[in-house]
């Protein structure tokens, strides 16, 4: 099959491309930076891959490349916790998801030979935050900025269903893998200064990167899958447990909490991503028959750090 991917040069996207390549699939990478794409995916290593430059928030010739693709995976979006949330940054977070998805659906509408499925990312930020509530795919949306972003993001994808294209929305939790959250937490632990961020009581709903890629594959290959699915492990943990397990895997103590104000100084409003949390369960995902390789956090961390 031929799979078009936005966000292919990102943390999750590169792992997805590697898996697709190993499976022998044809891959179409849509990227804002053509040179970066060629550097990450050289033709000598990825002969079954084509790279197309695109402007994700604008209509253009790139949209014609969707014609003839069997599947589309939409992973594009500016980083949530990469920097402080200025007014312009918040607009970028919104537009990089909503407008990009609208333009992708527009491309599908223009295609003579349309894909059979669109797998479109969303996030567990849809549910808002809570230390006490438990959320699944049937739960209502929250009322903060991230919940609003997720609602708009998902709404932008839904018109593709009117085109006869199957839609799978994956509300993705915090992705664990080398290069993601784990990498950012390693330095203080290696310096014997690791510990929980904030109170340590906030929920941490996570997923191993290989399970996320596996779920994307599962979504592409199971035509009965349609609707919204939580891309999280069945076993979320509190931040203090995560840090204890990370310390144990590294053979380092986990005793020095990172105070709220330090994170807030760095990220501003974006600190909500790590200082607050939500307990999210993947009921619909498990009902679809998907099987996790890494359902428990400590073995997941060990796999990541040993690889």
KEKE-3310 file (N, C-alpha, C; in steps of 0.2 Angstrom, whole numbers, plus 5000, padded with zeros to 4 digits):
npx = (5004:5002:5007:5003:5011:5010:5020:5031:5044:5046:5047:5038:5034:5046:5049:5038:5039:5051:5046:5036:5044:5051:5041:5039:5031:5025:5030:5025:5031:5026:5033:5038:5051:5062:5075:5079:5070:5076:5089:5086:5079:5087:5088:5096:5094:5081:5073:5060:5053:5046:5048:5039:5038:5029:5017:5010:4999:4993:4984:4989:5000:5005:4995:4990:4997:4991:4982:4979:4985:4984:4982:4982:4991:4991:5001:5005:5010:5014:5025:5019:5024:5036:5040:5037:5020:5016:5005:5006:5012:5002:4993:5000:5001:4987:4984:4993:4988:4974:4972:4981:4976:4963:4967:4973:4962:4955:4964:4961:4948:4950:4956:4956:4957:4954:4961:4958:4957:4960:4971:4971:4980:4976:4975:4976:4974:4962:4953:4954:4961:4964:4965:4958:4947:4943:4945:4938:4936:4923:4921:4917:4923:4937:4939:4949:4963:4970:4961:4952:4960:4961:4948:4945:4954:4951:4938:4941:4945:4934:4926:4931:4924:4912:4917:4917:4928:4936:4938:4950:4953:4966:4969:4982:4993:5006:5021:5033:5049:5066:5073:5061:5050:5057:5071:5072:5071:5082:5095:5095:5093:5104:5114:5111:5101:5088:5070:5052:5041:5034:5020:5020:5009:5001:4992:5000:4998:5003:5012:5021:5033:5033:5022:5013:5016:5012:4999:4994:4997:4988:4976:4977:4976:4964:4949:4937:4939:4934:4932:4935:4950:4959:4976:4984:4993:4985:4988:4990:5001:5005:5015:5025:5027:5031:5044:5050:5052:5059:5071:5075:5077:5088:5097:5098:5094:5078:5073:5073:5062:5056:5052:5036:5037:5049:5047:5036:5042:5050:5041:5029:5011:5011:5016:5006:5005:5014:5013:5000:4988:4980:4970:4969:4960:4961:4948:4941:4951:4957:4945:4945:4954:4967:4984:4995:5013:5020:5013:5016:5024:5038:5045:5044:5051:5064:5066:5067:5078:5088:5090)
npy = (4994:5012:5025:5041:5053:5066:5076:5067:5068:5070:5065:5054:5051:5048:5035:5028:5029:5021:5008:5006:5006:4994:4985:4985:4994:5007:5024:5041:5056:5071:5086:5101:5105:5101:5098:5094:5082:5074:5072:5065:5054:5047:5043:5032:5023:5022:5017:5016:5027:5043:5061:5075:5093:5104:5116:5117:5124:5130:5129:5120:5114:5103:5096:5087:5076:5067:5060:5044:5038:5025:5026:5039:5047:5058:5067:5080:5095:5108:5108:5106:5108:5114:5127:5143:5149:5161:5173:5172:5160:5151:5152:5147:5134:5130:5132:5124:5112:5112:5120:5114:5101:5104:5107:5096:5087:5094:5091:5077:5078:5083:5073:5061:5047:5042:5040:5026:5027:5039:5042:5051:5062:5066:5072:5067:5078:5083:5080:5088:5092:5082:5076:5066:5061:5049:5045:5040:5035:5039:5050:5067:5083:5094:5111:5119:5127:5117:5107:5114:5115:5102:5099:5107:5102:5089:5091:5096:5086:5078:5080:5072:5060:5062:5061:5047:5041:5032:5036:5037:5043:5046:5049:5054:5049:5054:5051:5038:5036:5035:5051:5058:5062:5054:5056:5069:5069:5062:5068:5075:5063:5056:5064:5061:5069:5067:5067:5068:5079:5093:5091:5077:5069:5070:5063:5052:5048:5037:5031:5018:5021:5012:5005:5015:5017:5004:5004:5013:5006:4995:5002:5006:4994:4987:4987:4988:4997:5013:5029:5036:5033:5030:5033:5027:5018:5004:5006:5019:5029:5038:5053:5052:5038:5035:5042:5035:5022:5025:5030:5018:5009:5016:5014:5025:5037:5044:5057:5071:5083:5092:5109:5117:5131:5132:5125:5132:5145:5141:5137:5144:5145:5133:5124:5117:5105:5096:5098:5096:5083:5068:5054:5042:5030:5016:5011:5009:5006:4994:4986:4985:4975:4977:4974:4977:4979:4984:4986:4990:5002:5001:4990:4996:5007:5001:4994:5005:5012:5002:5000)
npz = (5000:4998:5008:5014:5024:5035:5046:5046:5049:5062:5080:5082:5069:5062:5067:5063:5049:5048:5051:5042:5031:5033:5032:5019:5012:5001:5003:5006:5010:5017:5019:5027:5026:5014:5012:5025:5026:5016:5022:5033:5028:5017:4999:4996:5007:5008:4996:4993:4996:4994:4994:4997:4996:5006:5010:5024:5029:5018:5003:4988:4975:4981:4986:4976:4977:4985:4978:4973:4984:4996:5010:5023:5035:5048:5057:5060:5069:5079:5093:5110:5123:5120:5121:5129:5131:5122:5115:5101:5100:5105:5095:5084:5089:5088:5074:5067:5069:5067:5054:5046:5045:5039:5027:5022:5022:5012:5001:5000:4996:4983:4976:4963:4964:4979:4996:5007:5020:5033:5046:5060:5071:5087:5104:5122:5129:5126:5136:5146:5163:5178:5195:5200:5192:5180:5163:5147:5130:5128:5137:5141:5134:5140:5147:5145:5136:5129:5127:5119:5108:5104:5101:5090:5081:5079:5074:5062:5055:5053:5041:5031:5031:5025:5012:5010:5016:5028:5045:5057:5073:5084:5100:5108:5121:5132:5124:5126:5123:5117:5114:5116:5130:5140:5137:5140:5154:5158:5162:5175:5183:5180:5186:5199:5204:5202:5201:5205:5195:5200:5211:5210:5211:5200:5186:5174:5159:5147:5133:5125:5112:5102:5103:5100:5086:5082:5085:5075:5064:5066:5065:5051:5045:5049:5044:5051:5061:5066:5071:5087:5097:5111:5112:5123:5136:5145:5158:5166:5176:5192:5193:5202:5203:5190:5191:5201:5195:5184:5190:5197:5186:5180:5191:5200:5213:5217:5222:5223:5220:5206:5207:5205:5201:5194:5182:5177:5175:5164:5154:5156:5153:5147:5156:5161:5155:5160:5174:5178:5175:5168:5170:5159:5150:5138:5132:5120:5112:5116:5115:5101:5099:5099:5104:5117:5117:5127:5141:5154:5164:5170:5163:5150:5151:5153:5141:5133:5137:5136:5123)
capx = (5000:5005:5005:5006:5012:5012:5024:5035:5051:5045:5048:5034:5034:5052:5048:5033:5042:5055:5042:5033:5049:5053:5036:5040:5026:5027:5029:5025:5033:5025:5037:5040:5058:5064:5082:5079:5068:5081:5094:5083:5077:5091:5086:5100:5092:5073:5071:5052:5050:5046:5047:5036:5038:5022:5016:5004:4993:4991:4983:4995:5002:5007:4988:4989:5001:4987:4978:4982:4987:4979:4981:4985:4992:4991:5004:5008:5008:5019:5026:5015:5028:5043:5042:5032:5014:5014:4998:5007:5013:4996:4990:5004:4999:4981:4984:4997:4984:4967:4972:4984:4971:4958:4970:4974:4955:4954:4967:4958:4942:4951:4959:4951:4958:4954:4963:4952:4957:4964:4972:4973:4982:4973:4979:4972:4972:4955:4949:4956:4965:4961:4969:4953:4943:4945:4943:4939:4934:4916:4921:4917:4930:4938:4937:4955:4966:4972:4955:4949:4964:4959:4941:4946:4959:4947:4933:4944:4946:4928:4922:4933:4920:4907:4920:4918:4935:4936:4942:4952:4956:4970:4970:4988:4996:5013:5024:5039:5054:5072:5072:5055:5050:5062:5077:5072:5071:5088:5101:5095:5094:5111:5117:5109:5096:5081:5064:5045:5040:5028:5018:5021:5002:4997:4992:5004:4995:5008:5012:5028:5032:5032:5015:5009:5016:5009:4992:4993:4997:4982:4971:4977:4974:4958:4944:4932:4941:4932:4930:4940:4953:4964:4982:4988:4993:4979:4990:4993:5004:5006:5022:5030:5029:5036:5051:5053:5053:5065:5077:5077:5080:5095:5100:5099:5089:5072:5071:5073:5057:5057:5047:5032:5039:5054:5043:5032:5047:5052:5035:5023:5005:5013:5018:5000:5006:5018:5011:4994:4988:4973:4970:4965:4960:4960:4943:4939:4957:4957:4940:4947:4958:4974:4988:5001:5019:5023:5008:5018:5029:5045:5048:5044:5057:5070:5067:5069:5085:5093:5090)
capy = (5000:5018:5029:5048:5055:5072:5075:5061:5070:5071:5060:5048:5050:5044:5028:5025:5028:5015:5002:5006:5004:4987:4981:4985:4999:5014:5030:5048:5060:5078:5090:5108:5106:5096:5096:5090:5076:5070:5070:5060:5048:5047:5038:5025:5019:5022:5018:5015:5033:5049:5066:5081:5099:5107:5122:5113:5129:5133:5125:5121:5108:5097:5092:5082:5070:5063:5056:5037:5035:5021:5028:5045:5047:5065:5068:5086:5099:5112:5106:5109:5110:5116:5134:5147:5150:5168:5173:5169:5152:5147:5152:5142:5127:5129:5132:5119:5106:5113:5122:5109:5095:5106:5107:5089:5085:5097:5087:5071:5079:5084:5067:5056:5040:5044:5035:5022:5029:5044:5041:5058:5062:5071:5071:5066:5085:5084:5078:5092:5089:5080:5071:5061:5058:5044:5047:5035:5038:5042:5056:5074:5087:5099:5117:5123:5129:5111:5104:5118:5114:5095:5099:5110:5097:5083:5093:5098:5079:5074:5080:5067:5055:5063:5059:5040:5039:5030:5041:5035:5048:5044:5054:5051:5051:5056:5046:5037:5034:5039:5057:5061:5064:5050:5059:5076:5067:5058:5072:5075:5057:5054:5068:5060:5074:5066:5066:5070:5085:5096:5087:5070:5066:5071:5056:5052:5043:5036:5025:5017:5024:5006:5003:5020:5015:4998:5006:5016:5000:4992:5007:5006:4987:4984:4992:4989:5002:5019:5033:5039:5028:5033:5029:5026:5011:5003:5006:5025:5030:5045:5055:5049:5031:5035:5044:5030:5017:5028:5029:5011:5007:5019:5013:5031:5039:5048:5060:5078:5085:5098:5113:5120:5137:5131:5123:5138:5150:5139:5135:5148:5142:5127:5120:5112:5098:5092:5099:5093:5077:5065:5047:5040:5023:5015:5006:5007:5003:4987:4983:4984:4969:4979:4971:4981:4976:4987:4989:4992:5007:5000:4987:5000:5012:4997:4993:5011:5014:4997:5000)
capz = (5000:4998:5014:5014:5031:5038:5052:5046:5051:5069:5084:5080:5062:5059:5069:5058:5042:5048:5052:5035:5026:5035:5029:5011:5009:4998:5008:5003:5015:5016:5024:5026:5024:5009:5014:5031:5024:5012:5026:5038:5024:5011:4994:4996:5012:5008:4989:4992:4999:4990:4998:4993:5000:5006:5015:5027:5030:5012:4997:4983:4970:4985:4987:4971:4978:4989:4973:4972:4990:4999:5017:5025:5042:5049:5063:5060:5074:5083:5100:5115:5128:5118:5123:5133:5127:5120:5110:5094:5100:5105:5088:5080:5091:5085:5067:5065:5069:5063:5047:5042:5044:5034:5020:5020:5020:5005:4996:4999:4992:4976:4973:4959:4968:4986:5001:5010:5027:5036:5053:5061:5078:5092:5110:5128:5131:5124:5142:5152:5168:5184:5199:5203:5187:5175:5156:5142:5124:5129:5141:5138:5133:5145:5145:5144:5129:5125:5125:5113:5102:5102:5098:5083:5077:5077:5070:5055:5051:5052:5035:5027:5031:5020:5006:5009:5018:5035:5049:5064:5077:5089:5106:5110:5127:5132:5121:5129:5118:5117:5110:5119:5137:5143:5136:5144:5161:5160:5164:5182:5186:5179:5191:5206:5206:5198:5205:5202:5193:5204:5217:5209:5212:5194:5182:5168:5154:5143:5128:5122:5105:5097:5104:5096:5079:5081:5084:5069:5059:5067:5062:5044:5042:5051:5041:5055:5066:5064:5076:5091:5101:5115:5111:5129:5140:5150:5165:5168:5183:5194:5191:5207:5202:5184:5192:5205:5191:5180:5195:5198:5179:5180:5197:5203:5217:5214:5229:5223:5216:5202:5209:5200:5198:5189:5176:5175:5173:5158:5150:5156:5153:5144:5161:5163:5152:5165:5181:5179:5171:5167:5170:5153:5149:5131:5132:5113:5108:5118:5112:5094:5098:5099:5110:5119:5119:5134:5145:5161:5163:5171:5157:5144:5152:5153:5134:5129:5140:5134:5116)
cpx = (5004:5002:5008:5006:5014:5016:5029:5042:5051:5047:5045:5034:5040:5052:5043:5035:5047:5051:5038:5038:5051:5047:5035:5034:5029:5025:5029:5026:5031:5029:5038:5047:5061:5071:5082:5076:5072:5087:5092:5082:5081:5088:5089:5097:5084:5071:5064:5049:5051:5044:5044:5036:5031:5022:5009:4998:4990:4989:4988:4995:5003:5000:4987:4992:4997:4983:4982:4985:4982:4977:4984:4985:4994:4994:5007:5005:5014:5019:5022:5019:5035:5045:5036:5026:5013:5008:5000:5009:5007:4992:4993:5002:4992:4981:4988:4993:4977:4968:4975:4980:4966:4961:4972:4967:4953:4958:4964:4951:4944:4954:4954:4951:4959:4957:4957:4952:4962:4964:4975:4974:4977:4977:4974:4971:4965:4951:4950:4960:4962:4965:4964:4949:4947:4942:4943:4936:4927:4915:4920:4923:4930:4936:4943:4957:4967:4966:4952:4953:4962:4953:4941:4949:4955:4941:4935:4945:4940:4925:4925:4928:4914:4910:4920:4924:4934:4941:4943:4956:4960:4971:4976:4990:5003:5017:5031:5044:5061:5072:5065:5056:5056:5069:5078:5073:5078:5093:5100:5096:5101:5116:5115:5104:5089:5076:5057:5045:5034:5026:5019:5014:4999:4998:4997:5001:4999:5007:5019:5027:5031:5025:5010:5010:5012:5001:4990:4993:4990:4976:4971:4974:4968:4952:4938:4933:4939:4930:4936:4943:4958:4971:4986:4988:4987:4981:4994:4996:5004:5014:5027:5032:5033:5043:5054:5056:5059:5071:5079:5080:5087:5099:5102:5093:5084:5070:5071:5068:5059:5051:5043:5035:5045:5052:5039:5036:5049:5046:5029:5017:5006:5015:5012:5001:5010:5016:5004:4993:4981:4974:4966:4966:4958:4955:4942:4945:4958:4951:4941:4951:4966:4978:4994:5007:5022:5017:5010:5024:5036:5048:5048:5050:5064:5071:5070:5077:5090:5094:5095)
cpy = (5006:5023:5036:5050:5062:5072:5069:5062:5071:5065:5053:5046:5046:5037:5025:5024:5022:5009:5001:5003:4996:4982:4981:4990:5005:5019:5036:5052:5067:5082:5097:5110:5100:5094:5092:5083:5072:5068:5064:5053:5048:5041:5031:5020:5018:5023:5018:5022:5039:5055:5072:5087:5101:5112:5120:5118:5132:5128:5126:5114:5102:5093:5087:5076:5065:5058:5050:5034:5031:5023:5035:5045:5055:5066:5075:5090:5102:5109:5109:5112:5112:5123:5137:5148:5158:5167:5170:5162:5148:5147:5147:5135:5125:5128:5126:5112:5107:5115:5117:5103:5097:5105:5100:5086:5088:5093:5081:5072:5080:5078:5063:5049:5042:5038:5032:5024:5035:5043:5048:5059:5067:5070:5070:5073:5087:5083:5083:5089:5087:5075:5065:5058:5053:5045:5041:5039:5041:5048:5062:5077:5092:5106:5122:5124:5122:5107:5107:5116:5107:5095:5101:5105:5092:5085:5094:5091:5076:5074:5075:5061:5056:5062:5051:5037:5037:5034:5037:5041:5045:5049:5051:5054:5053:5050:5045:5033:5038:5045:5061:5063:5060:5054:5066:5075:5064:5062:5072:5069:5055:5058:5067:5065:5073:5065:5068:5077:5088:5092:5080:5066:5066:5064:5057:5046:5043:5031:5024:5018:5018:5004:5008:5018:5009:4999:5009:5011:4997:4996:5006:4999:4984:4989:4993:4995:5009:5023:5035:5034:5032:5029:5030:5019:5010:5004:5013:5025:5037:5047:5052:5042:5031:5037:5038:5024:5019:5027:5022:5008:5009:5018:5020:5033:5043:5052:5068:5081:5092:5103:5116:5126:5137:5129:5129:5144:5148:5139:5140:5144:5134:5122:5115:5105:5093:5092:5096:5087:5074:5058:5045:5033:5021:5010:5004:5004:4996:4983:4981:4978:4971:4976:4975:4977:4978:4990:4992:4997:5005:4995:4991:5005:5008:4996:4999:5013:5009:4997:5005)
cpz = (5000:5003:5013:5022:5031:5045:5052:5048:5059:5073:5083:5073:5059:5061:5064:5052:5042:5048:5045:5030:5027:5032:5022:5008:5006:5002:5004:5009:5013:5021:5022:5024:5020:5011:5020:5030:5021:5017:5031:5034:5017:5006:4994:5001:5012:5000:4988:4995:4994:4995:4994:4998:5000:5011:5018:5029:5024:5007:4992:4979:4974:4986:4982:4972:4982:4984:4972:4978:4993:5006:5018:5032:5044:5056:5064:5066:5078:5090:5105:5120:5127:5120:5127:5128:5126:5116:5104:5094:5101:5098:5083:5082:5088:5078:5064:5065:5065:5056:5043:5040:5039:5027:5017:5018:5013:5000:4995:4995:4985:4973:4969:4962:4975:4991:5004:5017:5029:5044:5055:5069:5081:5099:5116:5131:5130:5131:5147:5157:5174:5188:5201:5198:5183:5168:5151:5135:5124:5133:5138:5138:5139:5143:5145:5137:5125:5123:5119:5107:5099:5098:5091:5079:5075:5073:5062:5051:5049:5045:5030:5026:5026:5013:5005:5012:5026:5039:5056:5067:5083:5094:5109:5117:5127:5130:5124:5124:5119:5112:5112:5126:5141:5143:5140:5152:5163:5164:5172:5186:5186:5184:5198:5208:5203:5204:5202:5200:5197:5210:5216:5209:5205:5190:5176:5164:5148:5138:5125:5114:5100:5097:5100:5089:5078:5081:5078:5063:5060:5064:5054:5041:5045:5049:5046:5060:5063:5070:5080:5096:5105:5114:5118:5132:5144:5157:5166:5175:5185:5193:5196:5206:5195:5186:5197:5200:5186:5184:5196:5192:5178:5186:5200:5208:5214:5220:5228:5218:5212:5204:5204:5197:5193:5182:5173:5172:5165:5153:5150:5157:5151:5150:5163:5160:5156:5172:5183:5174:5171:5167:5164:5151:5141:5130:5125:5110:5110:5115:5104:5093:5098:5105:5111:5120:5126:5138:5152:5160:5164:5165:5151:5145:5151:5145:5131:5131:5138:5127:5113)
residu = (UNK:UNK:UNK:UNK:UNK:UNK:UNK:UNK:UNK:UNK:UNK:UNK:UNK:UNK:UNK:UNK:UNK:UNK:UNK:UNK:UNK:UNK:UNK:UNK:UNK:UNK:UNK:UNK:UNK:UNK:UNK:UNK:UNK:UNK:UNK:UNK:UNK:UNK:UNK:UNK:UNK:UNK:UNK:UNK:UNK:UNK:UNK:UNK:UNK:UNK:UNK:UNK:UNK:UNK:UNK:UNK:UNK:UNK:UNK:UNK:UNK:UNK:UNK:UNK:UNK:UNK:UNK:UNK:UNK:UNK:UNK:UNK:UNK:UNK:UNK:UNK:UNK:UNK:UNK:UNK:UNK:UNK:UNK:UNK:UNK:UNK:UNK:UNK:UNK:UNK:UNK:UNK:UNK:UNK:UNK:UNK:UNK:UNK:UNK:UNK:UNK:UNK:UNK:UNK:UNK:UNK:UNK:UNK:UNK:UNK:UNK:UNK:UNK:UNK:UNK:UNK:UNK:UNK:UNK:UNK:UNK:UNK:UNK:UNK:UNK:UNK:UNK:UNK:UNK:UNK:UNK:UNK:UNK:UNK:UNK:UNK:UNK:UNK:UNK:UNK:UNK:UNK:UNK:UNK:UNK:UNK:UNK:UNK:UNK:UNK:UNK:UNK:UNK:UNK:UNK:UNK:UNK:UNK:UNK:UNK:UNK:UNK:UNK:UNK:UNK:UNK:UNK:UNK:UNK:UNK:UNK:UNK:UNK:UNK:UNK:UNK:UNK:UNK:UNK:UNK:UNK:UNK:UNK:UNK:UNK:UNK:UNK:UNK:UNK:UNK:UNK:UNK:UNK:UNK:UNK:UNK:UNK:UNK:UNK:UNK:UNK:UNK:UNK:UNK:UNK:UNK:UNK:UNK:UNK:UNK:UNK:UNK:UNK:UNK:UNK:UNK:UNK:UNK:UNK:UNK:UNK:UNK:UNK:UNK:UNK:UNK:UNK:UNK:UNK:UNK:UNK:UNK:UNK:UNK:UNK:UNK:UNK:UNK:UNK:UNK:UNK:UNK:UNK:UNK:UNK:UNK:UNK:UNK:UNK:UNK:UNK:UNK:UNK:UNK:UNK:UNK:UNK:UNK:UNK:UNK:UNK:UNK:UNK:UNK:UNK:UNK:UNK:UNK:UNK:UNK:UNK:UNK:UNK:UNK:UNK:UNK:UNK:UNK:UNK:UNK:UNK:UNK:UNK:UNK:UNK:UNK:UNK:UNK:UNK:UNK:UNK:UNK:UNK:UNK:UNK:UNK:UNK:UNK:UNK:UNK:UNK:UNK:UNK:UNK:UNK:UNK:UNK)
# end
